[in-house]
Amino acid sequence: MNTWIAGARPRTLPAAIAPVLIGTSLINSDGRDINWVNALLALGVSLLLQIAVNYSNDYSDGIRGTDEARVGPVRLVASGLKSATSVKNAAILSYLFAAICGLFLSIRTSPFLILVGALAIIAGWTYTGGKKPYGYQGFGEVSVFIFFGLVATMGSYFAQSQEISWKAFLLAIPMGALSCTILGLNNLRDRPKDEMVGKKTLAVRLGDANARILLILFLLISFVASVAASVITPWALIVLATAPFYYLLIRGITGGALGARLIPLLGKAGELQLLTALLITLALMITKV
């Protein structure tokens, strides 16, 4: 069981929790009551999709041989800890459970969520799976921004209100940008190996120096959008407390860390995303129209 837990990459799960916290707490600042059943279903969808993506990436990269001799989290298939078939089945089951949660949520809210969920599952599988995985062509950050930023945050708000709001869109930007930072750091860490095996991530396409500039841009977008949330509630200025964390990340990125030395930065980026979400959630929860 510990092996399966490690393969699910629990350190990536805050990226699934953070946008749901924000999307749900925005309901409170709108002066409405939170529907906790819908909130839990939205959280279940987000967490299960993240786990499913982690397993499906492990399977697809493993059978392609692109996960051999990598640093970072355990790879179940590449390391031989689990068979490719069992990891594929774990991914399918995770997608299935996410779909079930999504179906219940759509029954309670809107059939529109069925379409959104189907697109999210397709995007998750084809990131590294299928004949032409888009993650191998440098489009991973685009997908992550859309699904773990915009869709996760705005979808969590929609599950409560059945409305699309500019406020939810604004709050989705830092979540998407920080998710892109996490993925970008991961791809920067793996860039030499990915280049050797023909995996053309954005870090490979841009090269080391430009990939680092893009990471800094993601962080700046996140910080500016987080501060801009003060137009929703002045309490959101509490996110200014995260400035030292952004500084440490930017200093680490510009310091030229390579390979395993980037792993601590990945951890810090995940912690920053969760901290940002918690601070914005706090600001929204103490605000009521």
C-alpha positions as CSV (number, residue, x, y, z in Angstrom):
1,M,0.0,0.0,0.0
2,N,2.9,2.4,0.8
3,T,4.1,1.9,-2.7
4,W,0.8,2.9,-4.2
5,I,0.6,5.9,-2.0
6,A,4.1,7.0,-3.1
7,G,3.1,6.4,-6.8
8,A,0.1,8.7,-6.3
9,R,2.6,11.4,-5.5
10,P,0.9,12.9,-2.4
11,R,3.1,16.0,-2.5
12,T,1.2,17.1,-5.7
13,L,-2.2,16.9,-4.0
14,P,-2.2,20.4,-2.6
15,A,-2.4,21.6,-6.2
16,A,-5.8,19.8,-6.4
17,I,-7.0,21.1,-3.0
18,A,-6.1,24.7,-3.3
19,P,-8.4,25.8,-6.1
20,V,-11.4,24.0,-4.5
21,L,-10.8,25.9,-1.3
22,I,-10.8,29.2,-3.1
23,G,-13.8,28.5,-5.3
24,T,-15.9,27.3,-2.4
25,S,-15.0,30.1,0.0
26,L,-15.9,32.7,-2.7
27,I,-19.5,31.7,-2.1
28,N,-19.2,32.9,1.5
29,S,-17.9,36.3,0.4
30,D,-20.9,36.6,-2.0
31,G,-23.2,36.4,1.1
32,R,-24.4,32.8,0.3
33,D,-24.3,29.6,2.3
34,I,-21.8,27.0,1.3
35,N,-23.2,23.7,0.1
36,W,-20.8,21.3,1.8
37,V,-22.0,18.3,-0.1
38,N,-21.2,19.9,-3.4
39,A,-17.9,21.2,-2.0
40,L,-16.9,17.7,-1.0
41,L,-17.9,16.3,-4.3
42,A,-15.8,19.0,-6.1
43,L,-12.9,18.2,-3.9
44,G,-13.3,14.5,-4.6
45,V,-13.2,15.2,-8.4
46,S,-10.1,17.3,-8.1
47,L,-8.2,15.0,-5.9
48,L,-9.1,11.8,-7.9
49,L,-8.2,13.5,-11.2
50,Q,-4.8,14.5,-9.8
51,I,-4.1,11.0,-8.6
52,A,-5.4,9.6,-11.9
53,V,-3.1,11.9,-13.9
54,N,-0.1,10.8,-11.7
55,Y,-0.8,7.1,-12.3
56,S,-1.5,7.5,-16.0
57,N,1.7,9.6,-16.5
58,D,3.6,6.9,-14.6
59,Y,2.2,4.2,-16.9
60,S,2.6,6.1,-20.2
61,D,6.1,7.4,-19.5
62,G,7.1,4.0,-18.1
63,I,6.1,1.9,-21.1
64,R,7.8,4.5,-23.4
65,G,11.0,4.2,-21.4
66,T,11.2,8.0,-20.8
67,D,11.1,7.6,-17.0
68,E,14.3,5.6,-16.7
69,A,17.2,7.0,-14.5
70,R,15.2,10.0,-13.4
71,V,15.5,11.9,-10.1
72,G,12.4,12.9,-8.1
73,P,9.4,10.9,-7.0
74,V,9.2,7.1,-7.3
75,R,8.1,5.8,-10.7
76,L,6.2,2.6,-10.3
77,V,6.5,1.2,-13.8
78,A,10.1,2.4,-14.6
79,S,11.4,1.1,-11.3
80,G,9.7,-2.2,-11.6
81,L,7.8,-1.8,-8.3
82,K,4.5,-2.4,-10.1
83,S,3.5,-3.8,-13.5
84,A,2.5,-1.5,-16.3
85,T,-1.0,-3.2,-16.3
86,S,-1.6,-2.7,-12.6
87,V,-0.6,1.0,-12.8
88,K,-2.8,1.5,-15.9
89,N,-5.7,-0.1,-14.0
90,A,-5.1,2.2,-11.0
91,A,-5.3,5.2,-13.3
92,I,-8.5,3.9,-14.9
93,L,-10.1,3.3,-11.5
94,S,-9.1,6.8,-10.3
95,Y,-10.6,8.3,-13.4
96,L,-13.7,6.2,-12.9
97,F,-14.2,7.3,-9.3
98,A,-13.6,11.0,-10.3
99,A,-16.3,10.5,-13.0
100,I,-18.7,9.1,-10.4
101,C,-18.2,12.1,-8.1
102,G,-18.6,14.4,-11.1
103,L,-21.8,12.6,-12.1
104,F,-23.3,13.1,-8.7
105,L,-22.2,16.7,-8.7
106,S,-23.7,17.3,-12.1
107,I,-27.0,15.8,-11.0
108,R,-27.1,18.2,-8.1
109,T,-26.1,21.2,-10.2
110,S,-25.9,21.2,-14.0
111,P,-25.3,18.6,-16.8
112,F,-22.7,21.1,-18.2
113,L,-20.3,19.6,-15.7
114,I,-20.4,16.3,-17.4
115,L,-18.8,17.8,-20.5
116,V,-16.2,19.6,-18.4
117,G,-15.4,16.4,-16.6
118,A,-15.1,14.4,-19.8
119,L,-12.7,17.0,-21.2
120,A,-10.6,16.9,-18.0
121,I,-10.3,13.1,-18.2
122,I,-9.3,13.2,-21.9
123,A,-6.7,15.9,-21.1
124,G,-5.4,13.9,-18.2
125,W,-4.9,10.7,-20.2
126,T,-3.5,12.3,-23.4
127,Y,-1.0,14.4,-21.5
128,T,1.5,11.5,-21.8
129,G,-0.8,8.8,-23.3
130,G,-1.9,8.0,-26.7
131,K,-0.1,8.2,-30.0
132,K,0.7,11.9,-29.9
133,P,0.8,13.0,-26.2
134,Y,0.6,16.8,-26.0
135,G,2.9,16.8,-23.0
136,Y,5.6,15.6,-25.3
137,Q,5.1,18.6,-27.6
138,G,5.3,21.4,-25.0
139,F,1.7,22.1,-24.2
140,G,1.6,20.7,-20.6
141,E,1.6,24.2,-19.0
142,V,-1.3,25.3,-21.1
143,S,-3.4,22.3,-20.0
144,V,-2.4,22.7,-16.4
145,F,-3.3,26.3,-16.3
146,I,-6.7,25.5,-17.8
147,F,-7.7,22.5,-15.8
148,F,-5.9,22.9,-12.5
149,G,-6.4,26.7,-12.5
150,L,-9.4,27.9,-14.4
151,V,-11.6,24.8,-14.4
152,A,-10.8,23.7,-10.8
153,T,-11.4,27.1,-9.3
154,M,-14.2,28.3,-11.4
155,G,-15.8,24.9,-11.5
156,S,-15.8,24.7,-7.7
157,Y,-17.5,28.1,-7.6
158,F,-20.0,27.0,-10.3
159,A,-20.8,23.8,-8.3
160,Q,-22.0,26.1,-5.5
161,S,-23.7,28.9,-7.5
162,Q,-24.3,27.6,-11.1
163,E,-22.8,30.9,-12.2
164,I,-19.6,31.9,-14.0
165,S,-18.0,34.9,-12.2
166,W,-15.2,37.3,-13.0
167,K,-14.2,37.0,-9.4
168,A,-13.7,33.2,-9.7
169,F,-11.7,33.8,-12.9
170,L,-9.4,36.3,-11.2
171,L,-8.8,34.0,-8.3
172,A,-8.1,31.1,-10.7
173,I,-5.1,32.9,-12.2
174,P,-2.7,32.5,-9.2
175,M,-3.8,28.9,-8.9
176,G,-3.1,28.2,-12.5
177,A,0.2,30.1,-12.6
178,L,1.5,28.3,-9.5
179,S,0.5,24.9,-10.9
180,C,2.4,25.9,-14.1
181,T,5.4,26.8,-11.9
182,I,5.3,23.3,-10.3
183,L,5.1,21.6,-13.6
184,G,7.8,23.9,-15.1
185,L,10.2,23.2,-12.3
186,N,9.5,19.5,-12.7
187,N,10.3,19.7,-16.5
188,L,13.3,21.9,-15.8
189,R,14.7,19.2,-13.5
190,D,14.1,16.5,-16.1
191,R,15.1,18.6,-19.1
192,P,18.4,16.9,-20.0
193,K,16.8,13.4,-19.9
194,D,13.7,14.5,-21.7
195,E,15.8,16.0,-24.5
196,M,17.7,12.8,-24.9
197,V,14.5,10.7,-25.3
198,G,12.7,13.1,-27.5
199,K,10.2,14.4,-24.9
200,K,9.9,18.0,-26.1
201,T,8.5,19.7,-23.0
202,L,8.4,23.5,-22.9
203,A,11.6,23.5,-20.9
204,V,13.3,21.5,-23.7
205,R,11.9,23.7,-26.4
206,L,12.9,27.0,-24.7
207,G,16.2,25.8,-23.3
208,D,17.5,26.2,-19.7
209,A,17.8,30.0,-19.6
210,N,14.4,30.9,-21.2
211,A,12.7,28.2,-19.2
212,R,13.8,29.9,-16.0
213,I,12.6,33.2,-17.2
214,L,9.2,31.7,-17.9
215,L,9.1,30.3,-14.4
216,I,9.8,33.7,-12.9
217,L,7.0,35.1,-15.1
218,F,4.6,32.5,-13.8
219,L,5.5,33.5,-10.2
220,L,5.1,37.2,-10.9
221,I,1.7,36.6,-12.6
222,S,0.6,34.6,-9.5
223,F,1.7,37.3,-7.1
224,V,0.2,40.2,-9.0
225,A,-3.1,38.3,-9.5
226,S,-3.2,37.4,-5.8
227,V,-2.8,41.0,-4.7
228,A,-5.3,42.1,-7.3
229,A,-7.9,39.9,-5.5
230,S,-8.1,42.9,-3.1
231,V,-10.7,44.3,-5.4
232,I,-12.9,41.4,-4.2
233,T,-12.0,42.0,-0.6
234,P,-9.4,44.2,1.0
235,W,-8.6,41.3,3.3
236,A,-6.9,39.6,0.3
237,L,-3.9,41.9,0.9
238,I,-2.9,39.4,3.5
239,V,-1.2,37.5,0.6
240,L,1.5,40.2,0.7
241,A,2.9,37.9,3.5
242,T,3.9,35.4,0.8
243,A,6.4,37.9,-0.8
244,P,9.4,36.3,1.0
245,F,8.4,32.9,-0.4
246,Y,8.3,34.2,-3.9
247,Y,11.7,35.8,-3.4
248,L,13.2,32.6,-2.2
249,L,11.8,30.7,-5.2
250,I,13.0,33.3,-7.7
251,R,16.4,33.3,-6.1
252,G,16.6,29.6,-6.3
253,I,15.5,29.6,-10.0
254,T,18.0,32.3,-11.0
255,G,20.7,30.5,-9.0
256,G,21.1,27.9,-11.6
257,A,20.1,24.8,-9.6
258,L,20.0,21.6,-11.7
259,G,18.6,18.1,-11.4
260,A,18.0,16.9,-7.8
261,R,18.9,20.4,-6.5
262,L,15.5,21.6,-8.0
263,I,13.5,19.2,-5.8
264,P,13.5,21.5,-2.8
265,L,12.2,24.3,-5.0
266,L,9.4,22.0,-6.2
267,G,8.4,21.5,-2.5
268,K,8.5,25.2,-1.9
269,A,6.3,25.9,-4.9
270,G,3.7,23.4,-3.7
271,E,3.8,24.9,-0.2
272,L,3.4,28.4,-1.7
273,Q,0.4,27.4,-3.7
274,L,-1.3,25.9,-0.6
275,L,-0.4,28.9,1.6
276,T,-1.7,31.3,-1.0
277,A,-5.0,29.4,-1.2
278,L,-5.3,29.3,2.6
279,L,-4.7,33.0,2.9
280,I,-7.2,33.9,0.2
281,T,-9.7,31.4,1.6
282,L,-9.3,33.1,5.0
283,A,-9.8,36.5,3.4
284,L,-13.0,35.3,1.7
285,M,-14.4,33.6,4.7
286,I,-14.2,36.7,6.9
287,T,-15.8,38.7,4.1
288,K,-19.5,38.6,3.6
289,V,-21.5,40.9,1.4
